[in-house]
Amino acid sequence: MLDVHGHRGARAVLPENTLAGFEYAISVGADYIEMDVAVTRDDVLVLSHDPVLRSGEVIRELTREELRRAVPSVPELDEILSLRSIGFNIEMKSYPEHPEFTPPPERCAAMLVETIRRHRVEARAIVESFDHRVLLSVRKIAPQLRLAALIEEGDPDFVSTARASQAEMIAPEFHMVTPSNVAAAHAAGIEVVTWTVNTAAGWKRMADAGVDAIITDDPAALIAWLRG
């Protein structure tokens, strides 16, 4: 059966990247919870999809305490990695075009690996990123961790893209997925984890294409569809 990843927890049901959303995804039977990691000025790993708050403040320019005052609901990665009976799909945010939004990719990788190791969840973790420099840096210091290369546009070769980033997985936006590029990935020993699929028609197309996992905003609905 396909693995189900709750996108930012279960953002169709509860606020994204929150403890409540992650606990809900776990309660309905998701295999993984997917999350986005940003870094504060004092190098605390926190969960946020966007590097800039609605107020216009940049997370990297705020201390953890300043961020807590601005947005009390933002959890730390440490809190989430303490959850049990779930896999963690951790997207490390890094922006080559905006280096001011995060530390350098090597530093991002080092902080993330240290946190994963401290919680002893290496076997339950996947590290993904659109900035494949992060993946290469993780591979150097933690060769046992599973990596997923995120892609969202164009017509890249799944196999060469994954190999160039030293990743065991390719994570394409679902419109990029075809049975032929999934088959080529599988022939090369590369898993396909696709995002973000929220309809029965989309789930069927991905299942028919043979993907290994689907990231969805509504993990309960996808699980019900798979069981049906």
Stockholm file with secondary structure:
# STOCKHOLM 1.0

chainA/1-228         MLDVHGHRGARAVLPENTLAGFEYAISVGADYIEMDVAVTRDDVLVLSHDPVLRSGEVIRELTREELRRAVPSVPELDEILSLRSIGFNIEMKSYPEHPEFTPPPERCAAMLVETIRRHRVEARAIVESFDHRVLLSVRKIAPQLRLAALIEEGDPDFVSTARASQAEMIAPEFHMVTPSNVAAAHAAGIEVVTWTVNTAAGWKRMADAGVDAIITDDPAALIAWLRG
#=GR chainA/1-228 SS CCEEEETTTTTTTSCTTSHHHHHHHHHTTCSEEEEEEEECTTCCEEECSCSBCTTSCBGGGSCHHHHHHHCTTCCBHHHHHTCCSCEEEEEECCCTTCGGGSCCHHHHHHHHHHHHHHHTCGGGEEEEESSHHHHHHHHHHCTTSEEEEEECSSCCCHHHHHHHTTCSEEEEBGGGCCHHHHHHHHHTTCEEEEBCCCSHHHHHHHHHHTCSEEEESCHHHHHHHHHC
#=GC SS_cons         CCEEEETTTTTTTSCTTSHHHHHHHHHTTCSEEEEEEEECTTCCEEECSCSBCTTSCBGGGSCHHHHHHHCTTCCBHHHHHTCCSCEEEEEECCCTTCGGGSCCHHHHHHHHHHHHHHHTCGGGEEEEESSHHHHHHHHHHCTTSEEEEEECSSCCCHHHHHHHTTCSEEEEBGGGCCHHHHHHHHHTTCEEEEBCCCSHHHHHHHHHHTCSEEEESCHHHHHHHHHC
//
